[in-house]
Amino acid sequence: MKIFNIPKSTLSILIATFAIIGCSPTVKIEPPDKPIVINLNVKIEHEIKIKVDKELDELLADDELF
């Protein structure tokens, strides 16, 4: 007794399609319940070099200017 007049190749493609769709993995990303704690020790060192011309240095050393 035939219920549907579908060729075997079409039926097998339909079954394979449904099997592939049914087996597709799902990925869920959820935030953690507790906050993320990051302990970080950072040491920053810097050096500033200022080069002043002698003429300007003498001008700044003059007390009468300021």
Helices and strands as residue ranges (DSSP letters): H 8-22, H 54-61
